[in-house]
Amino acid sequence: MAELKFDTPQGTLFVQGWQQDTMKLAAEVGRELAQSTESVGLFRDFDGTRVYVKGSHLRGKARFRYALRRLLLRKRAPRIEEYFNLCWLTERHFQVALPLAAGEFVRAGAPHYHYLITRAEPGALALDDFCADASADERRVVLNELARELARMHSIRFLHHDLYPRNLLVGSKELARRVVFIDVWAGGPAPNQRPPEYDLACLLLDADRFLEREEQRALLEEYMHQRRVQDRPVDARRFLARIGRERKTLFAQLQRDPGRLRGLPLPRADWDPEQLGVSALN
């Protein structure tokens, strides 16, 4: 990985990437994006490749907060943080939306625009959309893979921190591995402020909408089994209880701020992982 610096009318642009030619093209894209007043999230062609580009301005309190984080904690803007997290996962053989480049515009020491360019995943579906149409056998294979990969991720102390079904893509059935992680800006390698159970609470917050109860149970059992395989076992009782507590916190957030539902109905309030019949001996 490398960094290039460009002086622009919008401030100093710092671009992260792997290849200099790609980074120079990413700088051109950044100059174009930063002129818009709106946040963007769109597919486009980039250097002969179909990519997904997302970018947004940092304004007001958000800009001040990230300026302080940059100065005092050497923390990066969200899209830059996401780029490094995607690279970290790629290097450890997780399937992610391949990061091609990321950039941030900085003026007077404060970032004010940040963006990320990742390779598109043609034909991939969000996990809940996939589950809506897939057969039971196909769902079982994908959910087992998800449990294995998530257990491996947590065993090496990486937290996704935003593991809702929309942030898990499922690729074509012709692929040997199908689960693709996206939107990993909020988490990262240890240290983390939240436990691994938080990821599972996000994933299962609205589980009854797209997973059968038996599928939820099997996913948790496979996850626990794989934690043992990774020599990072969990105590089943504490593990399930912690998922339940984290899920209650997330549910309360939805009640306070219904905009987080993104048009979906409120999940059921009484969902409890301890009532799924998960076997502690798996």
N, C-alpha and C positions, 0 to 999 in steps of 0.2 A: 504494500500500500504506500501511497505517496500523497503529497499535498502540493498544489500549485496555487500561487497567489496572483491576482489580477487587480489592477487599478481600474475602476469603472466610475461613471457618473453617479451610480447608486452607492458608492463606497467600495471598500476593499472586499473582493470576492475570494474566498478560500474554497478550493475544490478538492475533494478527496476522490481517489480512484486508483485503478490498477495500471492503466496504460495512458501515456501522455496524450496521444492523439484523441482518445476517448474523453479525457478530462478537458481538453481544449474545446471539443464539441459541446461538452456539458456546460462549460462556461458560457458559450453562446446561448444555449437553452436557458440558463439562469438569467442572463441579461434580459431575455425576452419575457420570462415569467415575472421578474421583479417589477416590470412596468405595469402589470395588471394590479388592480385594486382588490381583486377577489382571490380567495383560495382556489386552488385547482387540484383536480384528481382526474387524470385522463390518459387514454391510450394514444400513442403516436408512434411514428417511425423515427428511429434514431440510429444513425450509422449503419443502415441496412438491417436493423433489428426492430421488432415490435416491442415496445417498452411501455411501462406504466410510470407516469410522472405525477408526483404530488408535491405541492409547495404552498406556503402561506406566509403572510406577514406576521411579525411579532410587534404588537403595539401596546402602548400604555403600560399597565402593570406587568403584563407578560414580558415585554421587552426589558423592563427594569429588573424583573426577577432573573431572567436569563443572563443579563449583563452581570449581576452579582454572582450568579453561579459560575459564570465564565471566569470572573476575576478571582473569586475567593476559593472556589472548589475545582476549578479547571474543568467544569462540566460543559458539555456541548449542547447546542440547540437540538430539539427532538429529531429532526430529519438526519442530522449528522450522527446523533447517538444511534439511530436506527441503522444507518449504514454500517457503523462499526459492529453493532450486534449481529447483523446479517452476515458480515464477514466472519465474525467469531464462530457462528454456527456453521457456515459453509466449510470452514477449515476443519471442523469436527464432524463433517460428513452428514449433517442434517440437510434435509431438503427445504430450501427457502426460495423466495423470489430473488433471483440472483442480483446482488447489488452491483451496478455498473459505475455509478458516480453519485456524489452528493455535494451540495454547496451551501454556503451561508454568506450573506452580505453583512459586513460589519462597518459601522460608522461610530466614531468616538468611543470605541471599545465595546459597543453594544450591538449584538446581532439584530437585524431588522427584517431579514427574509431568509428562509431556509427551504431547501428542496431536495428531493431524492429521485433517482432514476433507477428502476429495476427492470429486469427482463420480464416480459409478459409470460403468463402461463396459459397458452391457448387451450380452450376447451375445459379448463378447470372450473369446478363448482365449489361454492362455499359448503361447508360440511352439512349444514341443515338442508340446503337445497339438494345436495347429493342424496341424503337420507330419504328425502321425499319421494324419490323415483327408483332408487336402487332396490335390488332383490335382497332378501334376508341374508343369503350367502355372501353377496358382495358387500353388504354392510358389515357383516361379521369380520371379513378379511381386513377391511379398512379400519374398523374400530380396534382390532387387535394391533394393527400397525401403529395407530395413534397411541395406544396405551404403551407399547414398547418404546416408541420414540420419546414420549413425554417422560417416562420413567428414566430413560437414559439422560435426557436433558436435565432433569432435577438431580440425578445422581452426580452430575458434574457441576451442580450448583449454579445452573442458569435458570432464571425465572422469566417467563414470557410476560406476565403481569397484565395481559389484555386478551386472555385466551377464550374469547367468545367464538361461537361457531363461524361467524363472518370472517374471522381472522385465521381460519384453517381452510385451505383449499384441498380438493381431491381431484387428482389428475385422471387421465384416461385409464381404462381397465387394461390396456396393452402395456402399461408401465409396470416394472417390477416393484417400484416403490411409488406410492400415490399421494401420501400426505405431505403438504407443503405449508410451512409456517410463514405468515406475513404479519406486518404491523407489530414489530417487536421493539418499538422505540421506548416504551415505558419500563421495560425490564432490563435484563442483562446479567452478566456473571456476578458472583458474590463479591461484596456483601449486598444483600437485599433487605429491604425493610419488611417484606412480607414472606410468609412461609410458602412452600410448594403447594400446600392445600388451597391457597388462594387461586392458583391457576385452575384447579379442578372445580372450585366453586364457580368461577367464571364460566367454565365449559358446561357445567351441569345446572346453572342457574335456571334455565328454561328447558331442561332436558326432556320433560314430558311432551313438549311440543314436537320433537323430532326423533326421540329415541324411545323404544319400548323399555319397560322396567327391567326386563331380563337383559337387555343390551346394556343398560346402565350398570347393573350388577356385574356383568361379565367384564366390562371395561375397567371397573375398579379392581376386580380380582386380578385381571391380567396386569394392571399397573403395579399392584402390590407384589405379584410374582416377579415381575421384571425388576423391581427395586431389590428383591432378594438376589436375583441373578447378577445385578450390578454391585452386590455386596454393600448395599445401602438400604437395608430393610426398614420398614415402618411398623409401628405398633398399630394393629388394625383398629382397635377401639379408639385410641387417641386420634388416629388419622381420620376416621370417619366423623368423630365429634368435631374436629377442627374444620373439616369441610363444611359441616352443618353451621358452625358459628360464622365462618367467612361468608357463607351463602346468605345467612340472615342479614348480615351487614350490607351486602349487595342489594338484597331485596328492599331493605329500608331506603337505600339510595334511590331506587326506582320509584318508590312511593313519594319521596320528597321531590323528585325531579323526573316526571313522566317523559320528558323529552329524551331521556336516555333509552327509552323503549324503542325509538326509531320506528314508530308506527305499529309495533307488535303489541299484543295484549299483555297485561301484567301476568307474570308467572304465578302459579299457585303458591300460596303462602306456607302451606304445611308440608312441603317436600322435605324429606329427611333421609339422608343417606344411610342412617342406621336402621331404617325400615326396609331396605332393599334385600336383606338376607345375604349380605356379602359374607363369604366364608373367610375366616381368619387363618385357615390352614392352607390356603392356596399357595 
